[in-house]
Amino acid sequence: MSAHAPVEIAASGDTIAIRVCTGSGCAMNGSLAVADRFENAAEAAGLGNRIRVVRTGCHGLCERGPVVVVGETGIFYPVATEAMADAIIEHIASTGDLIVEEYLFRSPETGEPVAAYSDVPFNAAQRRVVLRNCGVIDPEDIDDALARGAYEGLRRVLHDFEPDALIEEMKASGLRGRGGAGFSTGQKWRFTRDAPGETKYVICNADEGDPGAFMDRSVIEGDPHSVLEGMTVAAYAIGATSGYVYVRAEYPLAVRRLRKAIEQARERGFLGQNVLGSGFSFDVRIKEGAGAFVCGEETALMASIEGERGMPRVRPPFPATSGLWGKPTCINNVETLANVSWIAAHGAEEYAAMGTGDSRGTKVFALTGKVRYSGLVEVPMGMTVRDLVFGIGGGCAEGHTVKAVQIGGPSGGCLPEHLMDTTIEYGTLAAVGAIVGSGGMVVVDEKTCMVDFARYFLSFTQDESCGKCVPCRIGTKRMLELVTDITEGRGEEGDIEKLERLARDVQRASLCGLGQTAPNPVLTTIRYFRDEYEEHIHDRTCRAGHCVELSRYVIDPELCKGCAVCKKHCPVGAIWGKVKEVHDISQDRCIKCGQCQESCPFDAISRV
């Protein structure tokens, strides 16, 4: 769509939808006030009966929020403000045109305005299945969801499928669990259905704790009915009558919208006794978790629901045969269940047509870090990491280069730039030391120290270890001590080899997935960035200039004017020199606080 071609408002009597993201990120940046302003301005302009403001969930391009999309053609206004709301309504009222060119997204390559949200490079290559309704519907209005096909899959399943046939349909779709392990969803359902016992449970794992990950939160905030529908379909398949959504209490908006969706679904007969008159009954309760990362592990999660401390259990038995309160239990995460509801409506064949090999469908990633456009991304499996980071994310800001991509969260691996043509598939990523995981993707540039980057993720998993098993409790602690010593200039010959041996031991001997995958960031950074570890140990240098103990501040004699400003700001008197003469820094006294660099008016001081 040309940004210069006016888009006229609909014929008299039709409604113009103005969709304002009110997900957590945009709401914190003022989107609620923007939505109110649109409504008030429309009333003042006499358009109150022509304009409907829809408070939606996440649109995806979080980096440019608050996000507003106007009309069915999807006119995109990023970084929206209350003043913009006034101007857009005034323009619509006076001209009948939905486009206010000065507020449109600008192409980073040409600087030309892009009107349609679907034409923005961030969105053009995406394939929205899980996120199909996020940014489109009002998540607190079930009629909005029904108009977009919510619960049609459930109707189809209850009418056309016996449970065993439904399980085979799910197997044929090729859907694998999106929570990290990638196990066949249909096979998990089969194990649970075949397990002996009358009482069975379905659990939605929404305990999203990866740093930088917000996929599950955004799906629940933007389209909670897709998750509830997926749970109900799963319950029908395995023979369950009760379910739980285990969601962290740090997601208050998601919890509120989910609770409202459950009430609405019950009122309409999609939950509760005799669902849609089928004779099948199923209901859902919410369990709010206290934020322990280890509770994302399914046995720890069930312990938490049971009122126990969230700690993993030895497996087998697996939850499919002995789970919640010892009963057969099927646990799927938010993204998996949103896929289930889509497959129920559209069929296994259509879903399997997306993706490649044994990695079918789409995958949602939270793209963050040193990338031009960050936010929620959903792409077909089989896309390369490079196409995602550069084609959708826009690569790094001008003047910087992509150094590595961390895929799979704190349990994932770091891929260097030369491996970014790796396709996003379970097998190909595992072969290079990464994992699809739950969908965290962090891009780093040349200013990132890969040793310290590994230390950060290791410190997270070490802190989140429940402490039940020795390999994880002690092993990750010793690994963290070694990596910290290396970043602080105390590394010794043989430390790299010691880290590798210890990491392998922790992987093999830990009780649950947290400990088994915690060494991944260390192992992959050693594998691909070993030279940085060696520089830290042998040369006592950090090429990124990030590790404070291995860096020093220096004054460029060509730029220094002898103004003595830095000398005045140094708290320990480490800078010497006469006024109007080149100054110098005593490295023995310098505490590397950076005050000199911040205060220098001539940019003569740098950290090397």
C-alpha positions in Angstrom: 0.0 0.0 0.0 1.4 3.4 -0.9 1.7 5.7 2.0 0.6 8.6 -0.3 -2.6 7.0 -1.4 -5.4 8.2 0.9 -7.5 5.5 2.6 -11.1 6.8 2.9 -13.2 6.0 5.8 -15.9 3.4 5.3 -19.3 4.1 4.0 -21.8 5.9 6.2 -22.9 3.7 9.1 -19.8 1.4 9.1 -17.5 1.5 12.1 -13.8 2.4 12.0 -11.8 0.2 14.4 -8.8 1.8 16.1 -6.8 -0.9 17.7 -4.5 0.2 20.6 -2.1 -2.2 22.2 -2.8 -2.4 25.9 -0.4 -5.3 26.6 2.0 -4.8 29.6 4.8 -3.2 27.6 2.7 -0.6 25.8 0.5 0.0 28.8 3.6 1.0 30.8 4.4 3.5 28.0 1.1 5.2 28.2 -1.2 3.3 25.8 -4.1 3.3 28.2 -4.2 7.1 28.1 -3.8 7.0 24.3 -6.8 4.7 24.0 -8.9 7.0 26.2 -7.8 10.1 24.2 -8.9 8.4 21.0 -12.4 7.8 22.5 -12.7 11.3 23.9 -11.4 13.0 20.7 -13.9 10.9 18.6 -16.8 12.0 20.8 -15.7 15.6 20.6 -15.5 15.4 16.8 -18.9 13.9 16.4 -17.5 10.5 15.4 -18.4 8.6 18.6 -20.8 6.4 16.7 -18.4 5.8 13.8 -15.2 4.9 15.7 -14.6 1.9 18.0 -11.5 1.9 20.1 -10.3 -1.7 20.6 -8.0 -2.3 23.5 -5.9 -5.2 22.3 -3.0 -7.4 23.3 0.5 -7.2 21.9 0.8 -6.3 18.2 4.4 -7.6 18.1 6.7 -4.6 17.4 7.2 -3.8 21.1 10.2 -1.6 20.4 8.0 0.9 18.7 5.2 1.0 21.2 2.7 2.2 22.1 1.3 0.7 18.8 -1.9 1.8 17.1 -3.5 0.3 14.0 -6.4 2.1 12.3 -9.0 0.6 10.0 -9.3 -2.8 8.5 -6.5 -2.0 6.0 -4.2 -1.7 9.1 -2.8 1.8 9.0 0.2 1.6 11.4 1.1 4.4 13.8 4.1 3.5 16.0 5.2 5.3 19.2 1.7 6.7 19.6 1.0 9.6 22.0 -2.1 11.4 23.2 -1.3 14.3 20.9 -1.2 11.9 17.9 -4.6 10.6 18.9 -6.0 14.1 18.7 -4.4 14.8 15.4 -5.5 11.5 13.8 -9.1 12.0 14.8 -9.1 15.6 13.6 -7.7 14.5 10.3 -10.3 11.8 9.9 -13.1 14.2 10.8 -11.9 16.9 8.4 -10.8 14.9 5.4 -12.3 11.4 5.7 -8.7 10.0 5.2 -7.3 7.5 7.7 -3.6 8.3 6.9 -1.7 11.0 8.6 1.6 10.6 6.8 3.9 12.3 9.4 3.1 9.7 12.0 3.6 6.6 9.8 6.4 4.1 10.2 9.5 5.1 8.1 11.5 2.5 6.1 15.0 2.3 7.7 16.5 1.9 4.2 14.7 4.6 2.2 13.1 6.8 4.9 9.8 6.5 3.0 6.6 6.2 5.0 5.0 2.7 5.2 1.3 2.8 5.8 0.1 -0.8 6.2 1.2 -2.7 9.3 1.6 -5.9 7.2 4.1 -4.0 4.9 6.4 -3.1 7.7 9.5 -5.4 7.3 9.2 -6.6 10.9 5.8 -8.2 9.9 6.1 -9.1 6.2 7.9 -12.4 6.7 5.9 -13.6 9.7 3.2 -16.3 9.7 0.8 -15.8 12.6 -0.8 -18.9 14.0 -0.3 -18.6 17.7 -0.5 -14.8 17.6 -3.4 -14.8 15.1 -5.7 -12.8 17.3 -3.1 -10.8 19.4 -3.3 -7.2 18.5 -6.7 -7.8 16.7 -9.3 -8.6 19.3 -10.3 -7.2 22.7 -9.1 -10.0 24.9 -11.7 -9.1 27.5 -14.6 -9.5 25.1 -15.5 -13.1 24.2 -17.7 -11.9 21.3 -14.6 -10.4 19.7 -12.9 -13.7 20.0 -15.9 -15.6 18.6 -16.0 -13.4 15.6 -12.4 -14.4 14.8 -13.2 -18.1 15.1 -12.6 -18.9 18.8 -14.0 -22.3 19.9 -14.8 -23.3 16.3 -12.1 -25.9 16.7 -13.7 -27.2 19.9 -17.0 -27.5 18.1 -15.4 -29.4 15.3 -13.6 -31.8 17.6 -16.6 -32.6 19.7 -18.7 -33.2 16.6 -16.3 -35.0 14.3 -13.7 -36.8 16.4 -13.6 -39.6 18.9 -10.7 -39.1 21.4 -8.5 -41.7 19.8 -9.0 -40.2 16.4 -8.2 -36.7 17.7 -4.9 -37.9 19.1 -4.0 -39.4 15.8 -4.9 -36.1 14.1 -2.6 -34.3 16.5 0.2 -36.7 15.8 -0.3 -36.2 12.0 0.0 -32.4 12.5 3.6 -32.9 13.7 3.2 -30.4 16.6 5.9 -30.7 19.1 5.9 -29.1 22.5 6.9 -25.5 22.4 8.0 -25.4 26.1 11.5 -26.5 25.5 11.8 -30.2 25.1 10.1 -30.5 21.8 8.3 -33.8 22.6 5.5 -34.9 20.3 2.2 -33.4 21.6 0.1 -36.2 20.2 2.3 -38.9 21.7 2.2 -37.2 25.1 -1.6 -37.2 24.8 -1.5 -40.9 23.9 0.5 -41.8 26.9 -1.8 -39.9 29.2 -5.0 -41.3 27.7 -3.7 -44.9 27.9 -2.6 -44.5 31.5 -4.9 -46.4 33.9 -7.2 -44.3 36.1 -10.5 -42.4 36.0 -9.2 -39.1 37.2 -6.8 -37.2 34.9 -5.6 -33.6 34.6 -4.6 -31.1 32.0 -2.1 -28.4 33.0 -1.1 -25.3 31.1 2.4 -24.4 32.0 2.5 -20.5 31.9 5.4 -20.3 34.3 7.6 -18.2 31.9 10.8 -17.2 33.6 13.5 -16.9 31.0 15.2 -13.5 31.0 13.9 -11.5 28.1 11.1 -13.9 27.2 7.5 -12.7 27.2 5.7 -15.0 24.6 3.4 -16.8 27.1 2.5 -13.6 28.8 1.6 -11.8 25.6 -0.5 -14.7 24.3 -2.6 -14.8 27.5 -2.9 -11.1 27.6 -3.9 -10.9 23.9 -5.9 -14.1 23.3 -6.7 -16.1 26.4 -9.5 -18.0 24.7 -7.1 -19.7 22.4 -5.3 -21.2 25.4 -8.5 -22.3 27.1 -9.8 -23.8 23.9 -6.5 -25.8 23.5 -6.8 -27.0 27.1 -10.4 -28.2 26.5 -9.4 -30.0 23.3 -6.6 -31.7 25.1 -8.8 -32.7 28.0 -11.3 -34.3 25.6 -8.5 -36.2 24.0 -7.1 -37.7 27.2 -10.3 -38.0 29.2 -9.7 -35.2 31.8 -12.4 -33.3 33.6 -10.2 -30.8 35.5 -7.4 -28.5 34.5 -5.0 -25.9 35.9 -3.3 -22.9 34.4 0.0 -22.4 36.3 0.9 -18.8 35.8 3.4 -16.6 37.6 1.9 -14.0 39.9 4.2 -11.4 38.3 1.9 -11.3 35.3 -1.1 -9.5 36.9 -2.6 -8.4 33.6 -2.4 -11.8 32.1 -4.0 -13.3 35.3 -6.8 -10.8 35.3 -7.6 -11.3 31.6 -7.4 -15.1 31.9 -9.7 -15.1 34.9 -12.3 -13.0 33.0 -12.0 -15.3 29.9 -12.7 -18.4 32.1 -15.8 -16.7 33.5 -17.0 -15.8 30.0 -16.3 -19.3 28.6 -18.3 -20.9 31.4 -21.2 -18.5 30.7 -21.2 -19.5 27.0 -20.9 -23.2 27.7 -17.3 -23.7 26.5 -16.2 -24.7 30.0 -18.0 -26.5 32.8 -20.6 -29.2 32.8 -21.8 -30.7 29.5 -19.6 -28.6 27.2 -21.6 -27.4 24.2 -24.2 -30.1 25.0 -21.7 -32.9 24.2 -21.9 -34.8 27.5 -18.2 -34.0 28.0 -17.4 -31.8 31.1 -14.2 -29.9 31.8 -13.3 -26.9 33.9 -10.2 -24.8 34.6 -8.7 -23.2 37.7 -5.8 -20.8 38.0 -2.8 -21.4 40.2 -0.5 -18.4 40.7 3.2 -19.3 41.1 5.6 -17.3 43.2 8.2 -16.8 40.5 10.6 -19.7 40.9 12.3 -20.4 37.5 12.6 -24.1 38.5 8.7 -24.4 38.6 8.8 -24.3 34.8 10.0 -27.9 35.2 6.9 -30.0 35.1 7.4 -32.1 38.3 8.3 -29.0 40.3 5.3 -27.2 38.9 3.0 -30.0 40.0 4.5 -30.0 43.5 3.8 -26.3 43.7 0.1 -26.8 42.7 -0.1 -29.5 45.4 1.0 -27.0 48.0 4.5 -28.3 48.3 7.8 -26.6 47.7 8.5 -26.4 44.0 11.2 -29.0 43.6 11.7 -31.6 40.8 11.0 -35.2 41.3 12.9 -38.2 40.0 11.5 -39.6 36.7 10.1 -42.1 36.0 7.3 -42.2 36.7 6.5 -39.5 34.2 3.5 -37.2 34.7 1.6 -39.0 31.9 1.2 -42.0 34.2 1.7 -40.4 37.7 1.4 -36.7 37.8 -0.7 -34.3 39.9 -1.7 -36.0 43.1 -0.5 -39.2 41.6 -3.0 -39.1 38.7 -2.2 -39.2 35.0 -1.5 -35.6 33.9 -0.8 -33.9 30.6 1.3 -30.7 30.7 1.5 -28.4 27.7 2.7 -24.9 27.6 0.8 -21.8 26.4 2.2 -21.7 22.9 1.5 -25.4 22.4 -2.1 -25.1 23.4 -2.7 -22.0 21.2 -1.4 -24.2 18.3 -3.8 -27.0 19.4 -6.8 -24.7 19.1 -5.7 -23.7 15.5 -5.1 -27.3 14.5 -8.5 -28.3 15.9 -10.1 -25.7 13.6 -8.0 -26.0 10.5 -6.8 -29.6 10.5 -3.5 -31.4 10.8 -2.7 -31.3 7.1 -2.8 -27.5 6.9 -0.6 -27.2 10.0 1.9 -29.8 8.8 2.2 -27.9 5.5 4.1 -25.2 7.4 7.6 -25.9 8.6 10.0 -28.6 7.4 11.2 -32.1 8.3 10.3 -33.0 11.9 9.8 -29.4 12.8 6.3 -28.4 11.7 4.2 -25.3 12.1 5.5 -22.0 13.4 7.6 -20.8 16.4 7.2 -17.7 18.4 10.4 -15.9 19.6 10.9 -12.9 21.9 13.5 -11.1 19.9 15.6 -8.8 22.1 19.0 -7.4 22.7 21.2 -5.4 20.3 18.7 -5.5 17.4 17.0 -2.6 15.6 13.4 -3.9 16.0 12.7 -6.0 19.1 9.4 -7.7 20.0 7.3 -10.8 19.4 8.0 -12.7 16.2 6.3 -15.8 14.8 7.9 -17.5 11.8 7.5 -20.8 10.0 9.9 -23.5 11.3 12.8 -23.8 8.8 13.6 -20.1 8.5 17.2 -19.3 9.0 18.4 -17.4 12.1 19.9 -14.8 9.8 16.6 -14.1 8.0 14.9 -13.7 11.4 17.6 -11.4 12.9 18.2 -9.3 9.8 15.1 -9.6 7.7 12.6 -9.2 10.5 14.7 -7.6 13.3 16.7 -5.3 11.1 20.1 -6.3 12.4 22.1 -4.1 14.7 21.9 -0.4 14.8 24.0 1.5 12.3 27.7 1.3 13.1 27.5 -2.0 15.0 27.7 -5.6 13.9 26.0 -8.8 15.1 28.4 -10.9 17.0 26.3 -13.7 18.3 22.7 -14.8 19.0 21.7 -16.6 22.2 18.8 -19.0 21.3 16.7 -20.9 23.8 17.0 -18.7 26.9 19.4 -19.3 29.8 19.5 -22.9 28.9 20.2 -22.3 25.3 23.4 -21.8 23.3 25.3 -18.9 21.7 25.7 -19.0 17.9 28.4 -16.9 16.3 27.6 -14.8 13.2 29.0 -17.3 10.8 26.4 -19.9 11.9 23.4 -17.7 11.5 22.4 -19.5 8.3 21.4 -22.4 10.5 17.7 -23.1 10.1 15.3 -22.9 13.0 14.6 -26.6 13.5 15.0 -28.9 16.5 17.7 -31.0 15.0 19.8 -28.4 13.2 20.0 -26.1 16.3 20.9 -29.0 18.5 23.7 -29.9 16.2 25.4 -26.6 16.7 24.8 -26.5 20.5 21.7 -24.4 20.7 18.0 -25.3 21.3 14.7 -24.0 20.1 13.7 -23.9 23.8 10.7 -21.8 24.8 11.7 -19.1 22.4 14.1 -16.5 23.9 16.4 -15.0 21.3 19.0 -12.4 22.4 21.2 -10.6 19.8 24.5 -9.2 20.9 27.0 -7.0 19.1 30.8 -6.5 19.1 30.7 -4.6 22.4 29.5 -7.7 24.3 32.1 -9.9 26.1 31.1 -13.5 25.5 32.7 -14.7 28.7 30.7 -12.2 30.8 27.6 -13.0 28.7 28.0 -16.7 29.7 28.6 -15.6 33.3 25.3 -13.7 33.3 23.2 -16.6 32.2 25.0 -19.0 34.5 24.5 -16.7 37.4 20.8 -16.8 36.7 20.5 -20.5 36.5 22.7 -21.0 39.6 20.6 -18.5 41.6 17.4 -20.3 40.4 18.6 -23.8 41.3 16.3 -25.4 43.9 19.3 -27.0 45.5 17.8 -30.5 45.7 20.6 -32.3 43.8 24.3 -31.9 44.3 25.4 -31.7 40.7 23.2 -28.6 40.0 23.5 -27.0 43.4 27.3 -27.3 43.7 28.3 -27.8 40.1 26.8 -24.6 38.8 28.2 -22.7 41.8 31.7 -23.9 41.0 31.3 -23.1 37.3 30.1 -19.6 38.2 33.1 -19.1 40.4 35.5 -20.2 37.6 33.9 -17.9 35.0 33.8 -15.0 37.4 37.5 -15.5 38.2 38.2 -15.3 34.4 36.2 -12.1 34.0 37.9 -10.5 37.0 41.5 -11.3 36.0 42.1 -14.3 38.2 41.8 -16.9 35.5 44.5 -19.6 35.4 46.0 -22.0 32.9 43.7 -25.1 32.7 40.5 -23.2 33.8 38.9 -23.6 30.4 39.4 -27.4 30.4 38.2 -27.5 34.0 35.0 -25.7 33.0 34.3 -28.1 30.2 34.7 -31.2 32.4 32.6 -29.7 35.1 29.9 -28.7 32.6 29.7 -32.2 31.2 29.4 -33.6 34.7 26.6 -31.2 35.6 24.8 -32.1 32.4 24.9 -35.8 32.9 24.2 -35.9 36.6 21.6 -33.2 37.3 18.1 -34.3 38.3 16.0 -32.0 36.1 16.2 -29.9 32.9 17.5 -26.8 34.7 20.8 -28.4 35.7 21.0 -30.5 32.6 20.9 -27.4 30.3 22.5 -24.8 32.6 26.0 -25.3 31.2 24.9 -24.7 27.6 25.8 -21.0 27.4 29.3 -21.8 28.8 29.9 -24.7 26.5 28.9 -22.9 23.4 30.8 -19.7 24.2 33.9 -21.9 24.8 33.2 -23.7 21.6 32.8 -20.7 19.4 34.6 -17.9 21.3 37.4 -19.8 23.0 39.9 -17.1 22.0 38.1 -14.6 24.2 38.5 -16.9 27.2 42.2 -17.3 26.4 42.7 -13.6 26.1 41.1 -13.1 29.5 43.3 -15.7 31.1 46.7 -15.3 29.3 46.7 -11.6 28.2 44.4 -10.2 31.0 42.5 -8.3 28.3 38.8 -8.1 27.4 38.5 -7.2 23.7 35.0 -5.8 24.2 36.3 -3.6 27.0 33.5 -4.8 29.2 35.2 -6.6 32.1 36.2 -3.8 34.4 39.0 -5.6 36.1 40.6 -6.3 32.7 40.2 -2.8 31.3 41.8 0.6 31.9 41.0 4.2 31.2 43.4 6.1 29.0 43.6 9.7 27.9 44.2 10.4 24.2 47.0 13.1 24.1 45.7 14.3 20.7 42.3 15.1 22.1 43.2 16.2 25.7 43.1 20.0 26.1 44.3 20.0 29.7 41.1 21.5 31.0 41.4 19.5 34.3 37.7 18.7 34.4 38.4 15.0 34.7 40.9 15.6 37.4 38.3 17.4 39.4 35.8 14.6 39.1 38.2 11.8 39.9 37.2 10.6 43.5 40.7 9.0 44.3 43.1 11.6 42.7 44.3 9.2 40.1 44.6 11.8 37.4 47.6 14.2 37.2 48.7 17.0 34.9 49.0 20.7 34.8 46.2 23.0 33.4 46.5 23.3 29.6 48.8 20.4 29.4 48.0 16.7 28.5 46.8 14.8 31.6 47.5 11.1 32.5 45.9 8.5 34.6 47.7 6.5 37.3 46.6 2.9 36.7 47.7 1.9 40.2 45.3 4.3 41.8 42.4 4.2 39.3 39.3 2.4 40.6 37.7 2.4 37.2 34.6 4.2 38.2 34.3 6.0 34.8 33.7 9.4 36.2 36.6 10.8 34.2 35.2 9.5 30.9 31.7 10.8 31.7 32.9 14.3 32.6 35.4 14.9 29.8 34.0 17.5 27.4 36.3 16.6 24.6 35.8 12.8 24.5 39.5 12.3 25.1 39.1 9.5 27.6 38.2 5.9 26.6 38.2 2.5 28.3 40.4 -0.1 26.6 
